[in-house]
């Protein structure tokens, strides 16, 4: 296993795969298989792959934030505010996608 960050032995840390042709996407993607893995292969040792940078898009980021507050007048010059904030309230997983 190569732990240097160079999975294809190209001398670069951003090695790219070879695109073999066919459909890159699946009609029904899942968390375990988001794209057609049969359409890609590792390049020969010390050669760059032919897949361009940014040619493949991953799942979109979804984040719903919610806040609510109520302000109460105590006196003419003083106010009291109750506030609550929820981040990613739908608890949607946003998986890291690296280009």
C-alpha positions in Angstrom: 0.0 0.0 0.0 1.3 3.4 -1.0 1.0 5.9 1.9 2.9 8.8 0.3 -0.3 10.3 -1.3 0.8 9.1 -4.8 -1.5 6.2 -5.5 -0.5 5.8 -9.2 3.3 6.3 -8.8 3.4 9.4 -11.1 5.6 11.5 -8.9 2.7 13.8 -8.1 0.3 13.7 -5.2 -2.7 14.5 -7.4 -2.5 11.4 -9.6 -5.5 10.9 -12.0 -7.1 7.8 -13.3 -7.5 6.6 -16.9 -11.0 7.0 -18.4 -11.8 3.8 -20.3 -15.0 5.1 -21.9 -18.7 4.3 -21.3 -21.0 6.0 -18.8 -19.3 7.6 -15.8 -22.6 7.9 -13.8 -25.0 5.3 -12.5 -28.8 5.5 -12.9 -29.3 4.7 -9.2 -26.2 5.8 -7.2 -25.8 4.7 -3.5 -23.4 5.7 -0.7 -21.2 2.8 -1.5 -21.0 3.3 -5.2 -21.6 6.9 -6.5 -20.1 6.4 -9.9 -19.4 3.6 -12.4 -16.1 2.2 -11.2 -15.8 0.0 -14.3 -15.2 3.2 -16.5 -11.9 4.0 -14.8 -8.5 2.3 -14.2 -5.2 3.2 -12.7 -2.6 4.3 -15.3 0.7 2.5 -15.9 3.4 3.2 -13.4 5.0 6.7 -13.6 2.5 7.9 -16.2 -0.3 10.4 -15.7 -3.9 9.4 -16.2 -6.0 10.9 -19.0 -8.9 12.0 -16.8 -9.0 15.8 -16.6 -9.2 17.7 -13.3 -12.8 18.6 -12.3 -14.5 16.5 -15.0 -16.4 14.5 -12.5 -18.9 15.9 -10.0 -19.8 14.4 -6.7 -23.0 14.8 -4.6 -24.1 18.3 -3.8 -23.7 19.8 -0.3 -27.0 20.2 1.6 -27.2 22.2 4.8 -30.4 23.6 6.3 -29.9 26.1 9.1 -32.7 27.3 11.3 -33.0 30.0 13.9 -35.8 31.5 16.0 -35.8 34.4 18.5 -38.3 36.4 20.5 -37.5 39.8 22.0 -39.4 40.9 25.1 -39.5 44.6 26.3 -38.7 44.7 30.0 -38.7 48.5 30.3 -38.6 51.3 27.8 -34.8 51.0 27.5 -34.2 47.3 28.3 -35.0 44.2 26.3 -34.6 40.5 26.8 -34.0 38.2 23.9 -34.4 34.4 23.7 -32.6 32.9 20.7 -32.1 29.4 19.4 -30.0 28.3 16.4 -29.8 24.9 14.7 -27.2 24.1 12.1 -27.8 21.2 9.6 -31.2 20.8 11.2 -32.1 17.9 8.8 -28.9 16.1 9.8 -28.0 15.5 6.1 -24.5 13.8 5.6 -22.2 15.9 3.5 -19.4 13.6 2.4 -16.0 15.1 1.5 -15.2 15.1 -2.2 -11.6 15.7 -3.3 -10.8 16.7 -6.8 
